[in-house]
């Protein structure tokens, strides 16, 4: 071993440096992969993150898929889990249904429907 170190000091140094860098990179990667957003595991058993963008997308998709709700005419915004619905709906039943759909989405803390108006025909 001593002979190897004497004859190849740069190789030994390179191996030691490579091992150190590999270890450091592994730790940096592990820290970078820690979730920054809260997880829905406690909410619904899934490991998918809940964030405002996800909530908005899910509410909008569910509104579009719901019968008797004009999902194209309803704008959805989410800030800190509070969903704000705005736009025009045909009647109070559609407004109530839109609020019900949004309320059922995981991560939604409150729904503000004050921006939904009844369209005049």
HELIX and SHEET records of a PDB file:
HELIX    1   1 UNK A    2  UNK A    7  1                                   6    
HELIX    2   2 UNK A    9  UNK A   32  1                                  24    
HELIX    3   3 UNK A   41  UNK A   44  1                                   4    
HELIX    4   4 UNK A   52  UNK A   65  1                                  14    
HELIX    5   5 UNK A   71  UNK A   73  5                                   3    
HELIX    6   6 UNK A   92  UNK A  103  1                                  12    
SHEET    1   A 3 UNK A  74  UNK A  79  0                                        
SHEET    2   A 3 UNK A  82  UNK A  89 -1                                        
SHEET    3   A 3 UNK A 110  UNK A 118  1                                        
END                                                                             
